[in-house]
Amino acid sequence: MQMLVPTMVMAVLAVALYFVALRRGSGEHVAGLRNAFTMTWQVLPILVFAFIVAGLLQVMAPQEVVAKWVGEGSGSRGILIGTIAGGLCPGGPYVSLPIVAGVMQAGAGIGTLVAFLTAWSLWAVARLPMEVGVMGWRFTLIRLSVTFFFPPIAGFLAQIFFGLKK
């Protein structure tokens, strides 16, 4: 049920864009659908496996272990684990978001989850070789140095403002 609104928004957007492309009359609607199906087949395998990982994390992670290491009461340790795991998590949002959803359902704290997603988006260790190749070492090191503290800070702020109140 929580996915109903985003799904409806995407459906309305997709239909509207399809009709705009159709009205142009130069076959863009067909090319767009062809591109969509190509992307779907490229992303589908990793998406399926990411959801399998997320589902298995929900049922296999013992609640006491999750609570101790990354739960609301884990404090700095949980935020640090979330930060490191997020920075090391490969893939795009189709990998990281299902994993975060699975860990959240298993009992991870808000600070850990925010630190994970912030590190994933800012650090992205898996994309560093490409960044170094395109932008160079100097730029990459500058970017990493100025973003280094943001994931744990974001995790601590989320924990302070939105964590469970005792």
C-alpha positions as a printed Julia matrix, in Angstrom:
166×3 Matrix{Float64}:
  0.0     0.0     0.0
  2.89    2.39    0.72
  4.0     2.09   -2.93
  0.57    3.05   -4.34
  1.14    6.81   -4.54
  4.63    6.64   -6.11
  3.36    3.99   -8.54
  0.41    6.15   -9.55
  2.64    9.21  -10.01
  5.01    7.24  -12.25
  2.09    5.76  -14.19
  0.56    9.19  -14.86
  3.97   10.57  -15.85
  4.66    7.61  -18.18
  1.25    7.88  -19.88
  1.57   11.66  -20.26
  5.07   11.4   -21.77
  3.92    8.61  -24.07
  1.1    10.75  -25.44
  3.39   13.77  -25.85
  5.83   11.57  -27.83
  2.95   10.06  -29.83
  1.65   13.53  -30.74
  5.01   14.54  -32.14
  4.38   11.95  -34.83
  7.97   10.99  -35.53
  8.02    7.57  -33.88
  9.47    8.73  -30.58
  6.8     6.83  -28.67
  7.99    3.54  -30.22
 11.67    4.37  -29.66
 10.91    5.31  -26.05
  9.11    2.04  -25.37
 11.93    0.11  -27.06
 14.46    1.88  -24.8
 12.3     1.14  -21.76
 12.13   -2.58  -22.5
 15.88   -2.72  -23.18
 16.62   -1.04  -19.84
 14.17   -3.37  -18.11
 15.97   -6.47  -19.4
 19.32   -5.02  -18.39
 18.26   -4.11  -14.86
 15.84   -6.96  -14.13
 18.4    -9.58  -13.04
 20.09   -7.35  -10.47
 16.72   -6.06   -9.3
 15.43   -9.59   -8.71
 18.56  -10.54   -6.75
 18.46   -7.31   -4.73
 14.88   -8.08   -3.68
 15.87  -11.64   -2.8
 18.69  -10.3    -0.6
 16.3    -7.78    0.99
 13.69  -10.46    1.68
 16.2   -12.89    3.11
 17.72  -10.19    5.31
 14.27   -9.57    6.78
 13.72  -13.18    7.79
 17.24  -14.41    8.47
 18.73  -11.56   10.49
 18.09  -12.33   14.16
 16.24   -9.39   15.72
 18.57   -9.3    18.72
 21.66   -9.11   16.51
 20.13   -6.38   14.32
 19.06   -4.44   17.4
 22.51   -4.74   18.98
 24.58   -3.8    15.93
 22.38   -1.43   13.88
 19.14   -0.93   15.82
 17.88    2.3    17.39
 19.95    1.67   20.51
 23.2     0.85   18.7
 24.29    4.49   18.72
 27.62    5.37   17.14
 28.4     1.75   16.3
 25.25    1.38   14.18
 25.83    4.66   12.4
 29.45    3.73   11.68
 28.39    0.31   10.34
 25.73    1.95    8.17
 28.24    4.49    6.88
 30.85    1.88    5.91
 28.3    -0.53    4.43
 26.7     2.26    2.39
 30.02    3.42    1.02
 30.89   -0.13   -0.03
 27.46   -1.06   -1.44
 27.71   -1.59   -5.2
 25.08   -0.74   -7.77
 22.42    1.85   -8.19
 19.26    2.53   -6.23
 17.73   -0.7    -7.49
 20.31   -2.5    -5.31
 20.71   -0.23   -2.3
 17.08    0.71   -1.68
 15.75   -2.86   -1.46
 18.64   -3.72    0.88
 17.87   -0.71    3.08
 14.17   -1.66    3.09
 15.05   -5.21    4.13
 17.38   -4.08    6.92
 14.78   -1.55    8.06
 12.15   -4.31    8.3
 14.68   -6.38   10.26
 14.9    -3.58   12.86
 17.73   -1.24   11.85
 17.62    2.26   13.3
 16.88    5.42   11.35
 20.37    6.8    11.96
 21.98    3.69   10.51
 19.73    3.75    7.46
 20.3     7.46    6.76
 24.06    7.01    7.19
 23.97    4.04    4.8
 22.1     5.88    2.04
 24.12    9.06    2.49
 27.43    7.18    2.25
 26.12    5.17   -0.71
 25.26    8.35   -2.6
 28.3    10.43   -1.61
 31.15    7.92   -1.42
 30.18    5.12   -3.82
 33.47    3.23   -3.65
 32.37    1.08   -6.59
 32.3     4.09   -8.91
 35.63    5.57   -7.77
 37.67    3.98  -10.6
 35.41    5.62  -13.18
 35.5     8.94  -11.37
 39.29    8.86  -11.17
 39.49    7.93  -14.85
 37.18   10.74  -15.96
 37.83   13.47  -13.4
 41.34   12.6   -12.17
 42.8    11.8    -8.75
 42.93   15.4    -7.55
 39.23   16.09   -8.11
 38.2    12.71   -6.66
 40.26   13.23   -3.5
 38.9    16.77   -3.06
 35.32   15.52   -3.46
 35.87   12.65   -1.03
 37.57   14.86    1.54
 34.75   17.42    1.6
 32.03   14.76    1.78
 33.8    12.4     4.19
 31.98   13.46    7.38
 28.49   13.94    5.93
 27.21   10.33    6.18
 27.84    9.92    9.92
 26.64   13.47   10.6
 23.44   12.77    8.67
 23.02    9.52   10.6
 23.47   11.23   13.97
 21.06   14.03   13.02
 18.45   11.52   11.87
 18.88    9.59   15.12
 18.56   12.74   17.23
 15.55   14.2    15.45
 13.7    11.11   14.24
 14.91    8.19   16.37
 12.64    6.41   18.81
 11.9     8.48   21.87
 12.26    6.77   25.22
